[in-house]
């Protein structure tokens, strides 16, 4: 079963390609947050961050960097956000790892997530659970 991104990569569904190389592809998001919002992904199907190998991830990140530079150079934006929603609980709709490269414009209305604080001793408890030795 092909996911919608695999269908785009195979040319079965049209897309507005921004960048393509042997391992990665980038195209405009059909529901952009801001003009120039681009999706970057590996051509090989991997559902999420944990499934892609390090070489594949490095290749995709090189493509993300190229897209980001193109946004700065050609849209005149001063910066951009890079997002990856990992699994449905985090907002991933299409189960094919992809990165959103979103150009930022003054007053574009895009807000970052709220920041909280740890209760006393909570950070240490979390750290003890997730620390990688």
Contact map, one row per residue, 1 for C-alpha under 8 A:
1110000000000000000000000000000000000000000000000000000000000000000000000000000000000000000000000000000000000000000000000000000000000
1111111000000000000000000000000000000000000000000000000000000000000000000000000000000000000000000000000000000000000000000000000000000
1111111000000000000000000000000000000000000000000000000000000000000000000000000000000000000001110000000000000000000000000000000000000
0111111100001000000000000000000000000000000000000000000000000000000000000000000000000000000001000000000000000000000000000000000000000
0111111110000000000000000000000000000000000000000000000000000000000000000000000000000000000001010000000000000000000000000000000000000
0111111111000000000000000000000000000000001110000000000000000000000000000000000000000000000000000000000000000000000000000000000000000
0111111111111000000000000000000000000000000000000000000000000000000000000000000000000000000000000000000000000000000000000000000000000
0001111111111110000000000000000000000000000000000000000000000000000000000000000000000000000000000000000000000000000000000000000000000
0000111111110000000000001000000000000000001000000000000000000000000000000000000000000000000000000000000000000000000000000000000000000
0000011111111000000000000000000000000000000000000000000000000000000000000000000000000000000000000000000000000000000000000000000000000
0000001111111100000000000000000000000000000000000000000000000000000000000000000000000000000000000000000000000000000000000000000000000
0000001111111100000000000000000000000000000000000000000000000000000000000000000000000000000000000000000000000000000000000000000000000
0001001101111110000000000000000000000000000000000000000000000000000000000000000000000000000000000000000000000000000000000000000000000
0000000100111111000000000000000000000000000000000000000000000000000000000000000000000000000000000000000000000000000000000000000000000
0000000100001111100000000011000000000000000000000000000000000000000000000000000000000000000000000000000000000000000000000000000000000
0000000000000111110000000011000000000000000000000000000000000000000000000000000000000000000000000000000000000000000000000000000000000
0000000000000011111100001111000000000000000000000000000000000000000000000000000000000000000000000000000000000000000000000000000000000
0000000000000001111100001111000000000100000000000000000000000000001000000000000000000000000000000000000000000000000000000000000000000
0000000000000000111110001110000000000000000000000000000000000010001000000000000000000000000000000000000000000000000000000000000000000
0000000000000000111111111100000000000000000000000000000000000000000000000000000000000000000000000000000000000000000000000000000000000
0000000000000000001111111000000000000000000000000000000000000000000000000000000000000000000000000000000000000000000000000000000000000
0000000000000000000111110000000000000000000000000000000000000000000000000000000000000000000000000000000000000000000000000000000000000
0000000000000000000111111000000000000000011100000000000100110000000000000000000000000000000000000000000000000000000000000000000000000
0000000000000000000111111100000000000001111000000000000000110010000000000000000000000000000000000000000000000000000000000000000000000
0000000010000000111110111110000000000001111000000000000000000010000000000000000000000000000000000000000000000000000000000000000000000
0000000000000000111100011111000000000111100000000000000000000010001000000000000000000000000000000000000000000000000000000000000000000
0000000000000011111000001111100000000111000000000000000000000000000000000000000000000000000000000000000000000000000000000000000000000
0000000000000011110000000111110100011110000000000000000000000000000000000000000000000000000000000000000000000000000000000000000000000
0000000000000000000000000011111100001110000000000000000000000000000000000000000000000000000000000000000000000000000000000000000000000
0000000000000000000000000001111100000000000000000000000000000000000000000000000000000000000000000000000000000000000000000000000000000
0000000000000000000000000000111110000000000000000000000000000000000000000000000000000000000000000000000000000000000000000000000000000
0000000000000000000000000001111111111100000000000000000000000000000000000000000000000000000000000000000000000000000000000000000000000
0000000000000000000000000000001111101000000000000000000000000000000000000000000000000000000000000000010000000100000000000000000000000
0000000000000000000000000000000111111000000000000000000000000000000000000000000000000000000000000000011110010000000000000000000000000
0000000000000000000000000000000111111000000000000000000000000000000000000000000000000000000000000000001000000000000000000000000000000
0000000000000000000000000001000101111100000000000000000000000000000000100010000000000000000000000000011000000000000000000000000000000
0000000000000000000000000001100111111110000000000000000000000000000000000000000000000000000000000001111000000000000000000000000000000
0000000000000000010000000111100100011111000000000000000000000000001000000000000000000000000000000001110000000000000000000000000000000
0000000000000000000000000111100000001111100000000000000000000000000000000000000000000000000000000111100000000000000000000000000000000
0000000000000000000000011110000000000111110000000000000000010011000000000000000000000000000000000111100000000000000000000000000000000
0000000000000000000000011100000000000011111000000000000000010000000000000000000000000000000000011110000000000000000000000000000000000
0000000000000000000000111000000000000001111111000000000110110000000000000000000000000000000000001100000000000000000000000000000000000
0000010010000000000000111000000000000000111110000000000000000000000000000000000000000000000000000000000000000000000000000000000000000
0000010000000000000000100000000000000000011111000000000000000000000000000000000000000000000000000000000000000000000000000000000000000
0000010000000000000000000000000000000000011111100000000000000000000000000000000000000000000000011000000000000000000000000000000000000
0000000000000000000000000000000000000000010111111011000000000000000000000000000000000000000000111000000000000000000000000000000000000
0000000000000000000000000000000000000000000011111011000000000000000000000000000000000000000000111000000000000000000000000000000000000
0000000000000000000000000000000000000000000001111111000000000000000000000000000000000110000000111000000000000000000000000000000000000
0000000000000000000000000000000000000000000001111111000000000000000000000000000000000100000000001000000000000000000000000000000000000
0000000000000000000000000000000000000000000000011111100000000000000000000000000000000000000000000000000000000000000000000000000000000
0000000000000000000000000000000000000000000001111111100000000000000000000000000000000000000000000000000000000000000000000000000000000
0000000000000000000000000000000000000000000001111111110110000000000000000000000000000000000000000000000000000000000000000000000000000
0000000000000000000000000000000000000000000000000111111110000000000000000000000000000000000000000000000000000000000000000000000000000
0000000000000000000000000000000000000000000000000001111111000000000000000000000000000000000000000000000000000000000000000000000000000
0000000000000000000000000000000000000000000000000000111111100000000000000000000000000000000000000000000000000000000000000000000000000
0000000000000000000000100000000000000000010000000001111111110000000000000000000000000000000000000000000000000000000000000000000000000
0000000000000000000000000000000000000000010000000001111111111000000000000000000000000000000000000000000000000000000000000000000000000
0000000000000000000000000000000000000000000000000000011111111100000000000000000000000000000000000000000000000000000000000000000000000
0000000000000000000000110000000000000000010000000000001111111110000000000000000000000000000000000000000000000000000000000000000000000
0000000000000000000000110000000000000001110000000000000111111111000000000000000000000000000000000000000000000000000000000000000000000
0000000000000000000000000000000000000000000000000000000011111111100000000000000000000000000000000000000000000000000000000000000000000
0000000000000000000000000000000000000000000000000000000001111111110000000000000000000000000000000000000000000000000000000000000000000
0000000000000000001000011100000000000001000000000000000000111111111000000000000000000000000000000000000000000000000000000000000000000
0000000000000000000000000000000000000001000000000000000000011111111100000000000000000000000000000010100000000000000000000000000000000
0000000000000000000000000000000000000000000000000000000000001111111110000000000000000000000000000000000000000000000000000000000000000
0000000000000000000000000000000000000000000000000000000000000111111111000000000000000000000000000000000000000000000000000000000000000
0000000000000000011000000100000000000100000000000000000000000011111111100000000000000000000000000000100000000000000000000000000000000
0000000000000000000000000000000000000000000000000000000000000001111111110000000100000000000000000000101000000000000000000000000000000
0000000000000000000000000000000000000000000000000000000000000000111111111000000000000000000000000000000000000000000000000000000000000
0000000000000000000000000000000000000000000000000000000000000000011111111110000000000000000000000000000000000000000000000000000000000
0000000000000000000000000000000000010000000000000000000000000000001111111111100000000000000000000000001000000000000000000000000000000
0000000000000000000000000000000000000000000000000000000000000000000111111111111000000000000000000000001000000000000000000000000000000
0000000000000000000000000000000000000000000000000000000000000000000011111111100000000000000000000000000000000000000000000000000000000
0000000000000000000000000000000000000000000000000000000000000000000001111111000000000000000000000000000000000000000000000000000000000
0000000000000000000000000000000000010000000000000000000000000000000001111111100000000000000000000000000000000000000000000000000000000
0000000000000000000000000000000000000000000000000000000000000000000000111111110000000000000000000000000000000000000000000000000000000
0000000000000000000000000000000000000000000000000000000000000000000000111011111100000000000000000000001110000000000000000000000000000
0000000000000000000000000000000000000000000000000000000000000000000000010001111100000000000000000000000110000000000000000000000000000
0000000000000000000000000000000000000000000000000000000000000000000000010000111110000000000000000000001100000000000000000000000000000
0000000000000000000000000000000000000000000000000000000000000000000100000000111111000000000000000000111100000000000000000000000000000
0000000000000000000000000000000000000000000000000000000000000000000000000000001111100000000000000001111100000000000000000000000000000
0000000000000000000000000000000000000000000000000000000000000000000000000000000111110000000000000011110000000000000000000000000000000
0000000000000000000000000000000000000000000000000000000000000000000000000000000011111000000000000011100000000000000000000000000000000
0000000000000000000000000000000000000000000000000000000000000000000000000000000001111100000100001111000000000000000000000000000000000
0000000000000000000000000000000000000000000000000000000000000000000000000000000000111111011100000110000000000000000000000000000000000
0000000000000000000000000000000000000000000000011000000000000000000000000000000000011111111100001000000000000000000000000000000000000
0000000000000000000000000000000000000000000000010000000000000000000000000000000000001111111110100000000000000000000000000000000000000
0000000000000000000000000000000000000000000000000000000000000000000000000000000000001111111110000000000000000000000000000000000000000
0000000000000000000000000000000000000000000000000000000000000000000000000000000000000111111100000000000000000000000000000000000000000
0000000000000000000000000000000000000000000000000000000000000000000000000000000000001111111100000000000000000000000000000000000000000
0000000000000000000000000000000000000000000000000000000000000000000000000000000000001111111110000000000000000000000000000000000000000
0000000000000000000000000000000000000000000000000000000000000000000000000000000000011111111111100000000000000000000000000000000000000
0000000000000000000000000000000000000000000000000000000000000000000000000000000000000011001111100000000000000000000000000000000000000
0011100000000000000000000000000000000000000000000000000000000000000000000000000000000000000111111000000000000000000000000000000000000
0010000000000000000000000000000000000000000001110000000000000000000000000000000000000010000111111000000000000000000000000000000000000
0010100000000000000000000000000000000000100011110000000000000000000000000000000000000000000001111100000000000000000000000000000000000
0000000000000000000000000000000000000000110011111000000000000000000000000000000000010100000001111110000000000000000000000000000000000
0000000000000000000000000000000000000011110000000000000000000000000000000000000000011000000000011111000000000000000000000000000000000
0000000000000000000000000000000000000011100000000000000000000001000000000000000001111000000000001111100000000000000000000000000000000
0000000000000000000000000000000000001111000000000000000000000000000000000000000011110000000000000111110000000000000000000000000000000
0000000000000000000000000000000000001111000000000000000000000001001100000000000111100000000000000011111000000000000000000000000000000
0000000000000000000000000000000011011100000000000000000000000000000000000000000111000000000000000001111100000000000000000000000000000
0000000000000000000000000000000001111000000000000000000000000000000100110000101110000000000000000000111110000000000000000000000000000
0000000000000000000000000000000001000000000000000000000000000000000000000000111110000000000000000000011111010000000000000000000000000
0000000000000000000000000000000001000000000000000000000000000000000000000000110000000000000000000000001111110000000000000000000000000
0000000000000000000000000000000000000000000000000000000000000000000000000000000000000000000000000000000111110000000000000000000000000
0000000000000000000000000000000000000000000000000000000000000000000000000000000000000000000000000000000011111000000000000000000000000
0000000000000000000000000000000001000000000000000000000000000000000000000000000000000000000000000000000111111100000000000000000000000
0000000000000000000000000000000000000000000000000000000000000000000000000000000000000000000000000000000000111110000000000000000000000
0000000000000000000000000000000010000000000000000000000000000000000000000000000000000000000000000000000000011111000000000000000000000
0000000000000000000000000000000000000000000000000000000000000000000000000000000000000000000000000000000000001111100000000000000000000
0000000000000000000000000000000000000000000000000000000000000000000000000000000000000000000000000000000000000111110000000000000000000
0000000000000000000000000000000000000000000000000000000000000000000000000000000000000000000000000000000000000011111000000000000000000
0000000000000000000000000000000000000000000000000000000000000000000000000000000000000000000000000000000000000001111100000000000000000
0000000000000000000000000000000000000000000000000000000000000000000000000000000000000000000000000000000000000000111110000000000000000
0000000000000000000000000000000000000000000000000000000000000000000000000000000000000000000000000000000000000000011111000000000000000
0000000000000000000000000000000000000000000000000000000000000000000000000000000000000000000000000000000000000000001111100000000000000
0000000000000000000000000000000000000000000000000000000000000000000000000000000000000000000000000000000000000000000111111110000000000
0000000000000000000000000000000000000000000000000000000000000000000000000000000000000000000000000000000000000000000011111110000000000
0000000000000000000000000000000000000000000000000000000000000000000000000000000000000000000000000000000000000000000001111110000000000
0000000000000000000000000000000000000000000000000000000000000000000000000000000000000000000000000000000000000000000001111111100000000
0000000000000000000000000000000000000000000000000000000000000000000000000000000000000000000000000000000000000000000001111111110000000
0000000000000000000000000000000000000000000000000000000000000000000000000000000000000000000000000000000000000000000001111111111000000
0000000000000000000000000000000000000000000000000000000000000000000000000000000000000000000000000000000000000000000000001111111100000
0000000000000000000000000000000000000000000000000000000000000000000000000000000000000000000000000000000000000000000000001111111110000
0000000000000000000000000000000000000000000000000000000000000000000000000000000000000000000000000000000000000000000000000111111111000
0000000000000000000000000000000000000000000000000000000000000000000000000000000000000000000000000000000000000000000000000011111111100
0000000000000000000000000000000000000000000000000000000000000000000000000000000000000000000000000000000000000000000000000001111111100
0000000000000000000000000000000000000000000000000000000000000000000000000000000000000000000000000000000000000000000000000000111111100
0000000000000000000000000000000000000000000000000000000000000000000000000000000000000000000000000000000000000000000000000000011111110
0000000000000000000000000000000000000000000000000000000000000000000000000000000000000000000000000000000000000000000000000000001111111
0000000000000000000000000000000000000000000000000000000000000000000000000000000000000000000000000000000000000000000000000000000001111
0000000000000000000000000000000000000000000000000000000000000000000000000000000000000000000000000000000000000000000000000000000000111
